[in-house]
Amino acid sequence: MKQYGFPLFYFIFLGFLYTSCSSNNSAGNPSLEGQLPETTPLGKISSFESEAELENYLKEEFATSALPRVAYDAFALPEVLLDTDRIDTEGLASVADNFSETNVQESGVDESDKVKTDGTYFYIAQRQSVKIAKVVSADTMKSIAEIRVEGQVDALYLHKNHLIVLYTPQSGEGIPWANDDRVIIATDALIGPAIVPVQSKRGVLIVDISDPTSPEQLKNIRFEGVSVSSRLLKDKLHLVMRFFPILPQIQLTYDGSKADYETLVEENKRLLDALTLEDLLPMYEEIDAEGNVIESGGLLSLEEFSRPFEPGGGSIVSIITFDLGKPTLPHSGLGLVADIHAIYASQKSLFLTATRWNLDVSPIDSAESEYDLRTKTVIHQFDLTTARVVPLASGSVWGRILNRYSLSEYKDILRIATITGFGVGPNATSRHQIFTLKTEGDQLKVIGKLENIAPGERLTAARFVGERGFLVTVIQIDPLFTIDLSDPTTPKIAGELSVPGFSTYIHPFGEDHLITMGMNGRQIQLSIFDVGDFENPALTHTTRIGNASEWSSSEALYQPKAFTFWETKQLLSIPATTAGNERERSAALYIYRLTKEGGFEFLGKIKTSKFLAWTRGIFVDKNVYAVQENGIFSAEVDDIQNTATLDF
C-alpha cells in the first residue's frame, strides 16, 4: 500500500465525501485497534545539507505525485478560491470589561477578523481599504480616517498601537496551474483534493495607529503563496503560508498499473529537470509608503528548511513571524517541505495538520477498481514559547478532521477527533474517533483512544473544553456526546443526548453549560445544554430564528467569528437572513440576553444590508453595533427599536 501525501492535492468538502463515496461502501468499518500509523518525527530544523539536496527532494516529490486515474477523476471539483484569513473560518468570548472581542478558539490566542475594536475606535475591512470610525455612543459615530491598500483586504489584527492588515495584492489571486483547471484552496473547513493556484501573493501591512486620525505605515511586505491561516500570541504574529511553484505540464494520473506509474515518474522527472532551485522556492518583497520595492529576495534560507522523515508533498509551508514589539525589524521564518491543510494553536504550541490518503489499487484488469480509501491525519508540532518558532514533534492518527475545532491542547496533551469511512446510514462505513497524544522526544505518541463513535452518522461539530470533549453527529436527530478526558490514557463516552436538528458550532457557557448553533428543518436553532451532570446532559432551552413559514440562514453556521457572545454581560448577537414564501429576503443582527435559568431573551434585531458577504455584532458598554463593510448600524441594547446609522 502506498501512502500519498499529494503535493498537488487537498481535501474536498466533507459533504462531497459522504455523498460521493457512500454508495460504494457497504461493508462495516472494523475497529482501528492495532492499525494506528507509526508516528513520523519532523526531524531537525535544518534537514538539508545543500541546495542541491533540497532541489532534488522537491523535484522528486512533484514527479511522484500522480494518482490512479479513477481516484483523481472521483475528486474533480469546480474552481473555488478560498483562504482562511480571507473567509476566516475561525471560539471563546471576549474577556474585556466594556466591549466584546473577536470570537476565538483559545483564550489568549488572537485570530484575524473583518473588524477589530478597542472599545472606542472601530477598524473595518473594506474591499481595498480600512475604515477607522470613532464610536462614542449608539447615536454618536464618526468616520475619522481611511487606510488605502493596494489590493483586497482579507482580515485585520489590532495589537496595542498597531493595526495589521492581511491582504491580497493586486493580481495576487493566482491562476490555475496550466495542466489542470480544477482549482480550490483548502481552508480549515475543507477536505478533499485540489490544486493550489500558482503566482499567488499575500501581503502584510503594519500600521501605527497611535493617532487613529493619522495612521502611518511601518512595514508593507508581500510573500509568494497563499495564506493557510494566522495567529497572534502576545507580541508575535505567526502567518502560515503555502507556496506552489509554476511547473511544466507533468502528468497527474496513471492507469493504475505499476508499469504505467514508473513510466510516468520518469517522464515527469525529465520535464522537471530544467527547473532551478530558485524556480521552486517562494520570494518576498518589501514596499515603502510610495509603493517602491525597497528589498526583495528568497523568503527562506537553506538553514530554515526542514522536512518530515516521511515525505509529505512538495509544497513549501512557511511559518513567518513578526515581532510586533519591534515591527520595523525583519521577519523570521521556518520552512517545511510538506502539504498542510489546517492549523491549530494553543498558548504554547502551533500544530500543522494534513490529511493523507492510502490507496490500495486492485489489478488494472479487474472489472471494477476497488480501493481501501483510508485516511490519516499527520500532525507537526512547533514550539511558540521560544524566541523563534522551532519544530518539536510529529505524529499521525487514523482519520480526517472536521475542522480546527477537532483539535485541542490541554496540560501538554493534544486531543483530536477524526472521521474514518464514508456515508450515512445503516450500510455506511463512517466512524468517529478521539485520540490523545503526548510529546515524547521528537514524536507525538498516541497514549489513548476512543474508537467507533456513532457508526453510520455524520460529524457536524466538535469542541474540547478542559478535561471535557463534545461531539455532535447526525442522521435525522442530533446526538450530543459528552466525552470524559480526565484520564487521557482512557478517554470514554460519559453521556449522550438526542434532540431534533443538528449543530454546527459549540460554544462554552460558564463551566457547566454549552450554547450550540445549528439547523432544525429550515430554521436556525440556538440551544443551551446543561452538562453539569456530565453523564446526563440536558437540553434546557432552545429558540429559532424565523417563523414557521420562513427559512433562515446565517454566516455564523460556518463562520464562528460571526457568533458574538459577550459573557461578561451574557449578550449574544447572530447575523441572519430570513425569507418567506414570497422569497423576499431580509437581513438583520439578532440580539439576545442569555441566562442559564431563563434561556434566550430576544431583545430585538437591527436591520442590515441584505447582500453583503459578512456582518459582525459588537457590544460596547450598553450599546450594540452591527458592522458591515458599507457602514455601522447601532442601538442601545435595551432600546433596539431606535437605531442609528453611519454610512461609509
Order of alpha helices (4+ residues) and beta strands (2+ residues): beta-alpha-alpha-beta-alpha-alpha-beta-beta-beta-beta-beta-beta-beta-beta-beta-beta-beta-alpha-alpha-beta-beta-beta-beta-beta-beta-beta-beta-beta-beta-beta-beta-beta-beta-beta-beta-beta-beta-beta-beta-beta-beta-beta-beta-beta-beta-beta-beta-beta-beta
